[in-house]
Amino acid sequence: MTATVIHRIENGKLAEKWSDKDVLGFLQQLDVIPPLGGPPE
């Protein structure tokens, strides 16, 4: 799974955290969700 996590440190402490994960791509890799667009007709 592809993910990005950003931490913002202020005065030596964690002030904020942002994260983004490619859950759709992960579920498609597990064949839980079919690829978008489906097979060509």
ABEGO torsion letter per residue (X at the ends): XBBBBBBBBBGGBBABBBBBBBAAAAAAAAGABBBBGEBBX
